[in-house]
Amino acid sequence: MTKILISCGEVSGDIYAGALTSELVKLDSRVQVFGLGGDQMAAAGARLIGHYRGLSVTGLSEALAVLPRSLVMYRRLVDTMRKHRPDVLVTVDFPDFNFWLAAAARRLGLPVVYYVSPQVWAWRPGRVRQIREVVDKMLVILPFEEEIYQRAGIDVEFVGHPLLDTVRPRMTRGAFLAKYRLKNDGPIVALLPGSRRKELHYILPTLCLAVDLILAEKPDTQFVLPVAPGLSTVFVQRFLGGRPVKLVVDDTYDAMRYSRVAIVASGTATLETALLGTPAVIVYRIGRATWLLGKFLLKVRMFGLVNIILGEEVVPELYQDRLTPTNVAKVTLKLMDDVWVQSEIRGNYEKLRRKLGTGNVAEKVVDAVAVVVSSSRR
């Protein structure tokens, strides 16, 4: 019986781990999958040793605050590896924590597959050396990452981006409008301020003020805000101050797809918006100390994944001091009205899709994991 320990620590990683778990169980119902994850991984059939909730944060001070909890979780997972001897450890993104765990697995003589590379191309490139020491197989999801690891002498495979297999609306436009009592003749703007509480604190107040400016210009505009897993509607509602923003639960892709424009926090959601074909403006803000430190460490001139993959700013970005209500409203209104700009963005989205692979990503990951397990047993 094959035993697989998976470790992921945030919303996107949980989605990928859930798809991987589902594929593993489909191929062999006897396989045991357990580890650190979230609701998606559990629903797919994995036994959770711990939930990632409360471990995923942004910023140095926030990371230090959750360090005690991270250490407890780390020890619990290491103890699990020692007692149950999984055939392989599969780490999904969440680099700092998973580096610790991979090193522990290596000391215990367990093979390690790292699925979804940390952004070594953006900052802290020295992490590649750490990866070479503790990872048996690196599975990357962005096309330019493969060469980075090949140059470092690491066994690597580009499997494609897992969002290709999961990003699609679940209902028709008419059904979505009816469910959330939205008008057919009013443009919809989606607000996606992030999946972490801290991100909402930094970003959502500015978006709320931008809502006021957009409504002053276009009173018929309708706003929807998909609530990220792990966030409560009560918590999100506190920021809105009675503004006419519909909270969307469990229908994020429908909200993105049927909006004319999405205002989206930098991260995985920018790719999801692109794959659904919705013009977007990418926004982000972090603590000033973290931002000033990051300016010296970052190796990229753009921040949105769509722009990084395509090598140019095809989607407008508003970061840190540029993230003001006036700027957000101005860019959003232009995207809402300018049909030529909308068409150009969608054309670039098609280029992006072609670069992200051919789909069936979970199957490719399972195949790669099987090869590592087989090799280890031999």
N, C-alpha and C positions, 0 to 999 in steps of 0.2 A: 504493500500500500504506500503510495506516494504522499509525503507530507510537505506542505509548502507554507512557509511563513512569509507574509506580506507586511510591509510597513509603509504607510502613507500618512501624511499629517495635515491635509487641507482639503477643501471642497473639490478642486479639480483632480487631485490625486485620488480621492475616494471614488470619483466617477470612473477613472481609468482602472483602478483596482477592482471596482465592481464589475466592469466589463471583462477583465481578465479572469476573475473568480468565476463568473458565469460561463465563460468558455471552458475553463478547466473542469467544472462540474459537468458540463454538457458532454465533454469527451470521455470522462471517467467518473461515474457517480461515487466511486469509492475513495476518491482523492480527498485528503483532509487539508483544508485551507484555514489558516488562523493567523491572528496578528493584530497590529495596530491599524485602525481604519475608521470608517464612519458608517452611516446608514446604508449607503449604496453597496458597500462591500458586504455588510451583514445580510442585506436583502438578497444578494446573489448566492448566499450559502456559506459564507465564511463565519467562523467563530471568533468574535472579537475578544482579544486579550485586554484591549483598552480602546477607548474612543479618543479620536484626535481633538475633540472639542476642548478649547482652552489652551492648546499647545501652539496653534498657528497665530503668529503675531507679526507685525511690521515694526521696524525700528529697534535700535540698540537697547534703550531703556526698557521697552516692552519685553524684549527677549530675555533680559536679565530677570525681569519679574516672574517669568514662567519657568525659569531654570530649575527651581526645586521640583516642580511638577514633572518637568522633562526627565530629570534624574530618576525619579520614582518609576516613570514609565520605561525608561531605558533598562533599569535593573530588572523590572518585571519581564521584559522581553528577553533579556540575556538569560535569566533563570529558565524561561520557557525553552530557549534553544538548548540549554544545558540538559534539561530533563527529558525533552521530547525529541531531540535530534532531528529536526526537519531535514529533508533532502536538499533543500535550497532555500536561501533567503532572497526574496525579491523586494528590493527597495524602490519606492516610487517617489521621485523628486524629493522634497523636504530635506535638503542636503545636509545641514549641520547635524541634525539628529541622526539621519541615516548614515552619515560617515562614521559616527560613533558605533552604530549598530553593525555596520559592515566590518569594521575593524574587530569587533568582538566575535563576529561569525568566523572571520579568518583565523582568529586565535583558537577557536573551537574546531577548526578544520572543516568548516561548512562552506560550500561554494556560494558565491554572491552574484546575482544578476541585478544590475542597476537599470531601471526602466524610467525614462524621462530625465534627461541630463539637467543638472544645475546649470545656471546661465554663466558658465565659465567664460563665454565670449563677451559678456557684458562687464563683469567685474570679478576680481580674485581669480585670475587664470591659474595661479599656483595650485588650485584645487585639483587640477588634472594629475599632478604628481601623487596626491593622496588617493585619487581614484585608481591609479595604476597599481598602487600597493595593496588595495583591498577588494577590488572588483574583478571578477572573472570574465564577465560579459557586459558591455554597455549597449543598451538599446536606446537609440536617439529618435526623436520625433520631428526634428527640424532639419531640413536638407543640408544646411551648411555645417552642422555639428559633426557629421561623420568624419570629415577631413581633419578636424581638430584632434580627434582621438586616434586616428590613423597615424598622424604625425608623431603622436606621443607613444606609439607602439602598443596601444590598447586594443583588444579584440572588440570591435564595434560593428553594429548593424543599424542602418536606417530602416525603421519599420513603417514609417509614415505617421501621420498625426491621427490619434484615436478619435478626435472630434469628427473626422470624416464619416465615421460609422454611427455617430450618436446625435448629431445636430440636425434636427428636422422638427417642424411644427407637428403637433398632435391633433389639431382640429382645424376646421376651415375658418376663413376670416369671419364669415357670418356667425359661426358658433362662438368664436372668441368675443366678438362684439356683443353678442347677446348675453354671454355669461357675465361679462363685466359691465354691462349696461352702458356701452359706448355707442356714440352716434356714427352712422355710416359716412356722413358728409363732413366730419371734422377731422383734421389731421391729427395723428397720434405721435407723441414723442415719448420714447422709453428712457427712464432714468435708471442707470445701473451704477450705483456709487461704490460697489465693492461687496465682498463677502465677509469682511471682518468688522467688528464693532468699531475699532480704531479708525478704519478707513471711512466709515460713515461720519464719525466725528470730524474728520479733516475735510471731507468732500461734500457731504450732503447739504450742510447749511448754505454753501455757495450755490449749489444747484437749485435750492429752494428760492433763493433770491433771483436766480436766472429765470425760474418759472414765472415769477411776477413780471419781469421785463418782457418775456415772450407773450404772455397773456395781454399785456398792455398793447402790444403790436398786432397780435392775432388772437382775439378773444375766443375764437372757436377751437383753439388748440386743446387737445385732450392729453393728459399725462398718465402714464402707467409706470409703476415701480415694482419690478419683480423682486420678491423678498428672497434673499439667498438662504440656502439650507443652514440651519444653525442660528439664524436670527429670528427673533419673534416679531410679529406684526406690531405688537404693543411698543417694542423698542423703536422700530422704524417710524411709527406714527408720531412719536414725540418730536421728531425733527420737522414735521410737515406744517405744524401750526395752523391746521384747518384748511390748507390749500387743497384745491380739487385734484388730488393725485390718487388714482386707484391703485391699491396694493394688489399685486398678482402673486398667487401662491401656487407653486408646482406647474406653472404654465409659462416659464421663462422664455422658451424658444418661440412660443406663439406670440408673446408680447414683443419680442425682438422682430420677428418676421413681419408682423402686421403694423409696425410703426414706420412712419415716414423717415424719422431720424432717431438714432440712439445716442444718448450721452453716456459714455461708458468708461468706467475706471480701467486703467491700464492693467492688463493681465489676460488670462485665458478668455474672458468675455469678449475681448476685442476680436479674437479669431472666430468665436461663435457668431458674433454679429456679422462678420465678413462672410462666413459660410452661408448665412441666411440671406445675404444680399442687401442688407440695410445700411445705407450711408450713416456714418457715425462721426462723432468728435470724441477723441480720446482725452481723458482728464486724469490728473493725479496730484495728490499733495501728501507729504509726510512731515514729520517734525523737522523744524529748522536745523537743529543740530545734525540730525541724520542726513538731511539734504546737503548741508555744507560738506560733511564728510564724504558723502557719495560723489560729489562733484570731482573730488580728487581721485576717487577709485574707479569710477565708471569708465569703460572703454568704448562706449557707443555714443553717437550723437543724436540718435532717436530712441524713443522709449516704447512705442507701441509695437507689438509683435508683427502686426501686418506690415508696418513700414520697415521694420528690421529685415524681415524675410525678403521683401521686394527691393530693398536697398534705396528707397526714396520715400518722402513723406506724401503718400497718396491719401492718407486720412489725417485731417488736422489734429494737432496735439496742443493741449493747454496744460502746462505743468507748473506747479508751485506758485510763483508770483504772477505768472500769466493766467492762472486759474482765478478769474474774477467773474462776478455775475454778468458784467457788461460783455466781456469777451465770449463767455459761453453763449449768451443770448444772441450776440451778433453772428457767430459762426453757425449756430443752430438755425437761425432764421434764413441764412444764405443757403444752407443745405436743403431746407424745406422748399425754397422757392426756385432755386437754380437747377433746371432740368438737365442742363449740359454737365454741370458738376456731378449730379447724381449719376448720370450715365458713365462718366469717366471713372468714378469710384467703383461702380459695378464692373466695369471692364477690367480694372485692376484686381478686383476680387476673383475674377475668373483665372487670371494669371496666378494668383495666390493658390487657388484650389489645385491647379496642376502641379505646383511645387510641393504640395503637402503629401503626395503619395497616391496610392491606388485603393486604399481602404482595406478592410478585413484585418485591421491592425492587431486585435486581440489574438487572432489565430496565429499571426506571425510571432507574437510575443510568446505564446504557448509553445510553439515549435522551437524557439530559441531556448526557452527554459528547459524543455525536454532534452535537448542536446547537451546542455550543461549538466543536468542530472545524470544522464546516461554516461557522460564522460567521467563524472566524479565517481560513479559506482564502479566503473572499470578500473 
